[in-house]
Amino acid sequence: MLLGLDESIWKMILLVLVLPVLTVGALNVIYRKRGGISQGWGGVLVVALAGIVGVLVILDKVRL
């Protein structure tokens, strides 16, 4: 595997990075007529959602 990391770590990184960005993109599409969401709120949402997903991944690994 790339850089000696197993596949589950790459899946977690993909989940932590892609899920928040897709959520912000979906909100921009939903609120397109009102101008979408601002860059500031987009950044806040990405950081908050990445943190939540990160904590969920950690809790999942601790339970195993």
Secondary structure, DSSP 8 states (H G I E B T S, - for coil): -GGG--HHHHHHHHHHHHHHHHHHHHHHHHTGGGT---HHHHHHHHHHHHHHHHHHHHHHHHH-
